[in-house]
């Protein structure tokens, strides 16, 4: 079809975007409550949730300073999923999977690269003027 337009990057449907936001809020609050009784979840932050369009699967992206957070989340996954099912009116509750947020890891890699980079020497304003006067193409 010659008149067909192609869309840009894949965007979530409005309903999926609303569900993502709602799940992030519910899970963040519940993980915070669970952290009172489970040390492994003390330093866990829910950064985002990404449901597939059919709403049968949801990836919960996290940032954590705790080494045991993955194990703690696996232990509490069924309870978290049941909580989502009781608080959100949906035909079926998405199956939750947990993953480290790739944006956090990418940001840490950029920060580490910047720290390793050699700093650029800044030229004071008075030296900039004298450099311009002595350059071969400068007119006097």
C-alpha positions in Angstrom: 0.0 0.0 0.0 1.6 3.2 -1.2 -0.4 5.6 1.1 0.3 3.7 4.3 2.2 5.6 6.9 4.8 3.9 9.1 4.8 4.8 12.8 7.8 5.7 14.9 9.0 3.7 17.9 6.6 1.2 19.4 4.5 3.0 22.0 2.3 1.4 24.6 -1.4 1.4 24.2 -3.1 3.9 26.6 -4.6 1.1 28.7 -1.2 -0.7 28.9 0.5 2.6 30.0 -2.2 3.1 32.7 -1.7 -0.5 33.9 2.1 -0.1 34.0 1.8 3.0 36.2 -0.8 1.4 38.5 1.3 -1.8 38.9 4.4 0.2 39.6 2.6 2.2 42.4 1.1 -1.0 44.0 4.3 -3.0 43.8 6.5 -0.2 45.1 4.2 0.3 48.2 3.9 -3.4 48.9 7.7 -4.1 48.5 8.3 -1.3 51.0 5.9 -2.9 53.4 7.5 -6.3 52.9 10.9 -4.8 53.6 10.0 -4.2 57.2 10.0 -8.0 57.7 12.5 -9.1 55.0 15.9 -7.6 55.1 16.6 -8.6 51.5 14.0 -6.1 50.2 15.2 -3.1 52.2 17.1 -1.3 49.4 14.8 -2.2 46.4 13.2 0.5 44.2 10.7 -0.2 41.6 11.7 2.0 38.6 9.1 0.9 36.1 6.8 -1.9 34.9 6.4 -3.0 31.3 3.3 -5.1 30.5 2.9 -6.8 27.2 -0.1 -5.6 25.2 -2.1 -8.7 26.1 -1.5 -8.0 29.8 -0.6 -11.6 30.5 3.0 -10.8 31.4 4.6 -7.9 33.2 8.3 -7.2 33.7 9.0 -5.2 36.9 12.2 -3.2 36.6 14.1 -2.6 39.8 17.1 -0.9 41.2 18.6 -2.5 44.3 21.7 -2.2 46.4 20.9 -5.5 48.2 22.7 -8.6 46.9 19.8 -10.9 48.0 17.0 -8.8 46.5 16.4 -11.3 43.6 15.9 -14.2 46.0 13.6 -12.2 48.2 11.5 -11.1 45.2 11.3 -14.7 43.9 10.1 -15.8 47.4 7.4 -13.0 47.5 6.3 -13.1 43.8 3.1 -15.1 44.3 2.0 -12.9 47.2 2.8 -9.8 45.1 0.9 -11.2 42.2 -2.1 -12.0 44.5 -2.1 -8.5 45.8 -2.2 -7.1 42.3 -5.1 -9.4 41.5 -7.0 -8.2 44.6 -6.4 -4.5 43.9 -6.7 -4.2 40.2 -9.9 -5.1 38.3 -8.6 -7.1 35.3 -9.7 -10.2 33.5 -6.5 -11.9 34.5 -3.5 -10.8 36.6 -0.3 -10.5 34.7 2.5 -12.9 35.6 5.2 -10.9 37.2 8.9 -11.2 36.4 11.6 -9.1 38.0 14.7 -7.7 36.2 17.4 -5.1 36.9 16.6 -1.8 35.2 18.9 -1.6 32.2 18.8 2.3 32.3 20.4 2.2 35.8 23.2 0.0 34.5 23.7 2.1 31.4 23.9 5.3 33.5 26.4 3.7 35.8 28.5 2.7 32.8 28.4 6.2 31.4 29.4 7.6 34.8 32.3 5.2 35.1 33.5 6.2 31.6 33.3 9.9 32.5 35.3 9.3 35.6 38.0 7.5 33.6 38.1 10.1 30.9 41.0 12.6 31.0 39.7 16.0 32.1 39.9 18.8 29.5 42.1 21.7 30.5 40.1 24.9 30.5 41.8 27.9 29.1 41.2 31.0 31.3 39.6 34.0 29.4 42.7 36.1 29.5 44.7 33.3 27.7 42.0 32.9 25.1 42.4 36.5 24.0 46.2 36.2 23.7 45.8 32.8 21.8 43.5 34.5 19.3 45.9 37.4 18.7 48.8 35.1 18.0 47.1 32.6 15.7 48.2 32.6 12.1 44.9 33.7 10.6 44.3 36.5 13.1 44.4 40.1 11.8 46.2 42.7 13.8 
